[in-house]
């Protein structure tokens, strides 16, 4: 099967390409930036996924049968500053992209969404039946795309799977991927101080909590969905997460211990759109996709990022 992977030079996309490189699938990449390891792809295209004519030429030339749509921005702060830019690129660009896909008879789609569509989840772990309640542009854009895709599975012969991903961290343990953008953890490791946004000016109250998952486990989940496309429901949603929450403060402290340095935590005033606690249940994906964590230990996940950064001269 010929697959077009968008966002292929990015953090999740590049790790997904590495996992798919040893499969029987033919992988074609698309991104604004050209990846360092071009050998992961049958062919790589540099450009905008919202450019309809450009995308149609790729789909036709390579006879694409399935799309894994990883393109998108996750920088909440930048989205708050300039929502117009990201709505144009991520939402409107995806509208044109999907229009091109349907015109070229692509019938299979995996969309990488975000757990941010749930908003704050204060007391429990959200499951796929929990009503979405996004509180920032990232979550709202992802939810709008999900709703569009669901509509297209009704109006067209499209089979789609939505993967709602939690906070992705870590790097491939073998150090064989070179994503163009850094993950949250790498940004923490490369700095001597980190800002944390809290309700009050102390860490005791409303300390942010997240569900962290290794990037290779996300890539494995994407691959686990491929055999399901076209053989079950036309539209499905799965949460992809570790099923456990950790505070950002805890992540920073573990990272500091591994690096043998003191990373200073600076509480900052809570900003609009900042989620205080986000936890989602991966039970449905584990049951229906036979997907399970290969990297369950937080310390090891952090070590994979430290090792990658060290081996590639980042510090």
C-alpha positions as CSV (number, residue, x, y, z in Angstrom):
1,X,0.0,0.0,0.0
2,X,1.3,3.5,-0.9
3,X,1.1,5.9,2.0
4,X,1.5,9.7,2.1
5,X,2.9,10.8,5.5
6,X,2.5,14.5,6.1
7,X,4.6,16.3,8.7
8,X,7.2,13.7,7.8
9,X,10.2,15.8,8.9
10,X,8.6,16.7,12.2
11,X,9.0,15.0,15.6
12,X,6.2,12.4,15.4
13,X,6.2,12.1,11.6
14,X,10.0,11.3,11.5
15,X,9.7,8.6,14.2
16,X,6.7,7.2,12.3
17,X,8.7,7.1,9.1
18,X,11.5,5.2,10.9
19,X,9.0,2.5,12.1
20,X,7.4,2.2,8.7
21,X,10.7,2.0,6.9
22,X,11.0,-1.7,7.7
23,X,7.4,-2.5,6.8
24,X,5.9,-3.7,3.5
25,X,4.3,-0.2,3.0
26,X,5.7,2.3,0.5
27,X,6.1,5.6,2.3
28,X,6.1,9.0,0.6
29,X,6.9,12.0,2.7
30,X,5.5,15.6,2.7
31,X,6.6,18.6,4.8
32,X,7.7,22.2,4.6
33,X,11.2,21.0,5.6
34,X,13.4,18.3,4.1
35,X,14.5,15.7,6.7
36,X,18.1,14.8,7.2
37,X,17.5,11.0,6.6
38,X,15.8,10.9,3.2
39,X,16.4,7.2,2.9
40,X,13.3,6.5,5.1
41,X,11.1,7.4,2.1
42,X,10.4,6.1,-1.4
43,X,10.3,9.8,-2.3
44,X,10.1,13.0,-0.3
45,X,8.2,16.2,-1.3
46,X,8.9,19.6,0.1
47,X,5.9,21.9,0.2
48,X,2.6,22.9,1.7
49,X,-0.1,20.3,2.4
50,X,-2.7,23.1,1.8
51,X,-1.5,23.6,-1.8
52,X,-4.3,21.7,-3.7
53,X,-2.6,21.4,-7.1
54,X,0.7,20.3,-5.5
55,X,-1.0,17.7,-3.3
56,X,-3.1,16.4,-6.2
57,X,0.0,15.9,-8.3
58,X,1.7,13.8,-5.5
59,X,-1.4,11.7,-5.0
60,X,-1.8,11.0,-8.7
61,X,1.9,10.4,-9.4
62,X,2.5,8.1,-6.5
63,X,-0.9,6.4,-6.6
64,X,-1.5,7.1,-2.9
65,X,-4.0,4.8,-1.2
66,X,-3.7,6.0,2.4
67,X,-2.8,9.2,4.2
68,X,-1.2,9.6,7.7
69,X,-1.8,13.3,8.5
70,X,0.7,14.3,11.1
71,X,1.1,17.9,10.0
72,X,0.2,20.6,12.5
73,X,1.4,22.9,15.2
74,X,1.4,22.2,18.9
75,X,3.0,25.4,20.3
76,X,0.2,26.8,22.5
77,X,2.0,30.1,23.2
78,X,2.5,30.9,19.5
79,X,-1.1,30.0,18.8
80,X,-2.3,32.4,21.4
81,X,-0.2,35.2,19.9
82,X,-1.1,34.6,16.3
83,X,-4.3,32.4,16.0
84,X,-5.0,33.6,12.4
85,X,-1.7,32.0,11.2
86,X,-2.3,28.6,12.7
87,X,-6.0,28.4,11.8
88,X,-5.0,29.2,8.2
89,X,-2.2,26.6,8.1
90,X,-3.6,23.8,10.3
91,X,-7.4,24.0,9.8
92,X,-7.9,25.7,6.4
93,X,-4.8,23.9,4.9
94,X,-6.2,20.6,6.0
95,X,-9.6,21.4,4.4
96,X,-7.9,21.9,1.1
97,X,-5.7,18.9,1.7
98,X,-8.7,16.6,2.3
99,X,-10.5,18.0,-0.7
100,X,-7.5,17.0,-2.9
101,X,-7.4,13.6,-1.3
102,X,-11.1,12.8,-2.0
103,X,-10.8,14.1,-5.6
104,X,-8.0,11.5,-6.1
105,X,-10.0,8.7,-4.6
106,X,-8.0,8.3,-1.4
107,X,-10.2,6.2,0.9
108,X,-8.0,5.6,4.0
109,X,-7.0,8.3,6.5
110,X,-5.3,8.4,9.9
111,X,-5.4,11.8,11.5
112,X,-3.1,12.6,14.4
113,X,-5.3,14.6,16.7
114,X,-4.6,15.7,20.3
115,X,-5.9,15.0,23.8
116,X,-6.2,18.8,24.1
117,X,-9.7,18.4,22.5
118,X,-10.9,17.3,26.0
119,X,-9.7,20.4,27.8
120,X,-9.1,20.1,31.5
121,X,-9.8,16.7,32.9
122,X,-9.7,17.4,36.7
123,X,-10.8,14.2,38.4
124,X,-10.6,11.2,36.0
125,X,-9.1,9.9,32.8
126,X,-11.2,10.8,29.7
127,X,-12.3,8.1,27.4
128,X,-13.4,8.4,23.8
129,X,-17.0,9.0,24.9
130,X,-16.1,12.0,27.1
131,X,-17.5,15.1,25.5
132,X,-14.7,17.3,24.0
133,X,-14.3,20.7,25.7
134,X,-11.1,22.4,24.2
135,X,-9.9,25.5,25.9
136,X,-7.2,26.6,23.5
137,X,-6.7,27.0,19.8
138,X,-4.7,23.8,19.4
139,X,-7.6,21.7,20.8
140,X,-10.2,23.7,18.9
141,X,-8.5,23.3,15.6
142,X,-7.9,19.5,16.1
143,X,-11.6,19.1,17.1
144,X,-12.8,21.0,14.0
145,X,-10.7,18.8,11.8
146,X,-12.1,15.7,13.5
147,X,-15.6,16.9,12.9
148,X,-14.9,17.6,9.2
149,X,-13.4,14.1,8.8
150,X,-16.4,12.5,10.4
151,X,-18.7,14.3,8.0
152,X,-16.6,13.2,5.1
153,X,-16.9,9.5,6.1
154,X,-20.6,10.0,5.8
155,X,-20.7,11.9,2.5
156,X,-17.8,10.0,0.8
157,X,-16.3,6.5,0.8
158,X,-13.7,7.5,3.3
159,X,-12.5,5.3,6.2
160,X,-10.8,7.3,8.9
161,X,-9.2,6.7,12.3
162,X,-8.6,9.6,14.7
163,X,-5.7,9.2,17.2
164,X,-5.9,11.6,20.2
165,X,-2.4,11.8,21.5
166,X,-1.2,13.0,24.9
167,X,2.1,14.8,25.6
168,X,4.8,13.1,23.5
169,X,8.4,13.0,24.7
170,X,11.6,11.0,24.3
171,X,13.6,10.1,21.3
172,X,14.4,6.9,19.4
173,X,16.8,4.9,21.6
174,X,19.0,4.1,18.6
175,X,19.3,7.8,17.7
176,X,18.5,7.2,14.1
177,X,15.9,10.0,13.5
178,X,16.5,13.7,13.0
179,X,13.3,15.6,13.5
180,X,13.2,19.3,12.5
181,X,11.5,20.4,15.7
182,X,12.3,19.6,19.3
183,X,9.8,18.0,21.8
184,X,8.9,19.5,25.1
185,X,11.4,17.3,27.0
186,X,14.3,18.3,24.8
187,X,13.5,22.0,25.4
188,X,13.6,21.3,29.2
189,X,16.9,19.4,29.0
190,X,18.6,22.1,26.9
191,X,17.8,24.9,29.4
192,X,18.9,25.6,32.9
193,X,15.5,27.1,33.9
194,X,11.9,26.3,32.9
195,X,8.8,28.3,33.3
196,X,5.7,26.6,34.7
197,X,2.3,28.3,34.4
198,X,0.3,28.0,37.6
199,X,-2.9,29.5,39.1
200,X,-0.9,31.0,42.0
201,X,2.7,32.0,42.4
202,X,3.6,28.8,44.2
203,X,3.9,25.2,43.0
204,X,1.8,23.9,45.8
205,X,-1.5,24.9,44.2
206,X,-2.7,23.8,40.7
207,X,0.6,22.3,39.7
208,X,0.2,21.3,36.0
209,X,-0.2,17.5,35.3
210,X,0.1,15.7,32.0
211,X,0.0,12.2,30.6
212,X,3.5,11.7,29.0
213,X,4.2,9.0,26.4
214,X,7.3,8.0,24.4
215,X,7.3,9.0,20.8
216,X,8.0,5.4,19.6
217,X,4.9,4.2,21.3
218,X,2.9,6.8,19.4
219,X,4.5,5.6,16.1
220,X,3.6,2.0,17.0
221,X,0.0,3.0,17.6
222,X,-0.2,4.7,14.2
223,X,1.1,1.5,12.6
224,X,-1.3,-0.6,14.6
225,X,-4.2,1.3,13.1
226,X,-3.3,0.6,9.4
227,X,-4.7,-3.0,9.2
228,X,-7.9,-1.8,10.7
229,X,-8.6,0.8,8.1
230,X,-11.3,-0.3,5.7
231,X,-12.2,-3.4,7.7
232,X,-14.4,-2.1,10.5
233,X,-16.2,1.1,11.3
234,X,-15.8,3.9,8.8
235,X,-14.9,6.4,11.6
236,X,-13.2,5.5,14.8
237,X,-11.4,7.4,17.6
238,X,-8.7,6.1,19.9
239,X,-6.9,7.7,22.8
240,X,-3.2,7.1,22.7
241,X,-1.5,7.6,26.1
242,X,0.4,6.1,29.0
243,X,-2.7,6.2,31.2
244,X,-0.8,7.9,34.0
245,X,-0.3,11.5,34.9
246,X,2.9,13.2,36.1
247,X,3.5,16.7,37.0
248,X,5.7,18.8,34.8
249,X,7.7,19.6,38.0
250,X,8.4,15.9,38.4
251,X,9.6,15.6,34.8
252,X,12.0,18.5,35.4
253,X,13.3,17.0,38.7
254,X,14.0,13.6,37.0
255,X,15.7,15.3,34.1
256,X,17.9,17.3,36.5
257,X,18.9,14.1,38.4
258,X,19.9,12.4,35.1
259,X,21.9,15.4,34.0
260,X,23.3,16.0,37.5
261,X,22.3,19.6,37.3
262,X,19.8,21.8,39.0
263,X,17.1,23.0,36.6
264,X,15.5,26.0,38.1
265,X,11.7,26.1,38.1
266,X,10.1,29.5,37.7
267,X,6.3,29.7,38.4
268,X,4.6,32.1,36.0
269,X,1.1,33.5,36.0
270,X,-1.5,31.1,34.5
271,X,-2.0,31.9,30.8
272,X,-5.2,31.6,28.8
273,X,-5.5,28.2,27.2
274,X,-3.1,26.5,29.6
275,X,-4.5,23.1,30.8
276,X,-4.0,22.3,34.4
277,X,-4.6,18.5,34.3
278,X,-5.0,16.2,31.3
279,X,-5.4,12.5,31.6
280,X,-6.9,10.1,29.0
281,X,-7.6,6.3,29.1
282,X,-5.9,4.1,26.4
283,X,-8.0,1.1,27.2
284,X,-9.9,1.1,23.9
285,X,-6.8,1.2,21.8
286,X,-5.2,-1.5,23.9
287,X,-8.2,-3.7,23.5
288,X,-9.1,-3.1,19.8
289,X,-5.7,-2.4,18.3
290,X,-3.7,-4.8,20.5
291,X,-1.4,-1.8,21.2
292,X,0.6,-1.7,24.4
293,X,3.4,0.5,25.7
294,X,6.9,-0.5,25.0
295,X,8.3,2.4,27.0
296,X,6.3,2.6,30.3
297,X,9.0,4.0,32.6
298,X,9.4,7.7,32.7
299,X,13.0,7.7,33.8
300,X,14.0,5.6,30.7
301,X,11.9,7.9,28.4
302,X,13.9,10.9,29.7
303,X,17.2,9.0,29.3
304,X,16.4,8.4,25.6
305,X,16.2,12.1,25.0
306,X,19.3,12.8,27.1
307,X,21.3,10.2,25.1
308,X,20.1,11.5,21.7
309,X,20.9,15.1,22.6
310,X,24.4,14.1,23.9
311,X,25.2,11.9,20.9
312,X,24.3,14.6,18.4
313,X,26.2,17.4,20.1
314,X,23.3,19.3,21.5
315,X,25.1,19.8,24.8
